[in-house]
Amino acid sequence: MRKPRLRRWEAAEYLELVHGVTVAPATLAKYASVGGGPAFNKGVSRTPLYPVAELDRWAVERMGKLVRSTSDLGA
């Protein structure tokens, strides 16, 4: 069964395995304090839980738009 929300260490592992985005759990913790990371919920035990759909959205946004050649990068 696939979990709908992941703990911080699971979220970091998921981002690497599914999207190839390497981010440490400590970096996700910093983003939770200063902003710029994926949205999360505070669980019942105040543990941050990251919805998988939000991790997917954040990873795609972080990777940027698709290009067909290096000359597309300046556009």
C-alpha positions as CSV (number, residue, x, y, z in Angstrom):
1,M,0.0,0.0,0.0
2,R,1.4,3.4,-1.0
3,K,1.2,6.0,1.7
4,P,-0.6,9.3,0.8
5,R,1.7,11.3,3.1
6,L,5.4,10.8,4.0
7,R,7.6,11.7,6.9
8,R,10.5,14.0,6.2
9,W,13.1,11.3,5.7
10,E,10.7,9.3,3.5
11,A,10.0,12.5,1.5
12,A,13.7,13.0,0.8
13,E,14.0,9.4,-0.2
14,Y,10.9,9.6,-2.5
15,L,12.2,12.7,-4.2
16,E,15.5,11.0,-5.0
17,L,14.0,7.7,-6.2
18,V,11.1,9.0,-8.2
19,H,12.4,12.4,-9.5
20,G,16.2,12.2,-9.1
21,V,16.1,15.3,-6.9
22,T,18.6,15.0,-4.1
23,V,17.5,16.9,-1.0
24,A,18.5,16.0,2.6
25,P,15.9,15.7,5.3
26,A,17.7,18.6,7.1
27,T,17.3,20.7,4.0
28,L,13.5,20.0,4.0
29,A,13.5,21.0,7.6
30,K,15.2,24.3,6.7
31,Y,12.7,24.9,3.9
32,A,9.9,24.3,6.4
33,S,11.3,27.2,8.5
34,V,12.3,29.7,5.8
35,G,10.0,28.7,2.9
36,G,10.8,27.4,-0.6
37,G,10.1,23.8,0.0
38,P,7.2,21.5,-0.6
39,A,4.0,22.1,1.4
40,F,3.3,19.8,4.3
41,N,0.8,19.1,7.0
42,K,1.5,18.9,10.7
43,G,0.5,15.5,11.8
44,V,-1.4,14.6,15.0
45,S,2.0,14.2,16.7
46,R,3.2,17.5,15.2
47,T,5.3,15.5,12.8
48,P,5.5,17.1,9.3
49,L,3.8,15.0,6.7
50,Y,4.4,15.7,3.0
51,P,1.5,14.8,0.6
52,V,3.0,12.7,-2.3
53,A,1.2,14.9,-4.9
54,E,2.8,18.0,-3.4
55,L,6.2,16.4,-3.5
56,D,5.6,15.6,-7.2
57,R,4.5,19.2,-8.0
58,W,7.5,20.7,-6.1
59,A,10.0,18.4,-7.8
60,V,8.7,19.2,-11.3
61,E,8.7,23.0,-10.5
62,R,12.2,22.8,-9.2
63,M,13.5,21.0,-12.3
64,G,12.2,23.8,-14.6
65,K,10.7,23.7,-18.0
66,L,11.6,21.1,-20.6
67,V,13.9,22.3,-23.5
68,R,14.8,20.6,-26.8
69,S,18.3,22.1,-27.1
70,T,20.8,24.2,-25.1
71,S,19.8,27.2,-27.2
72,D,16.3,27.0,-25.7
73,L,17.8,27.9,-22.3
74,G,18.1,31.6,-23.0
75,A,14.5,31.9,-24.2
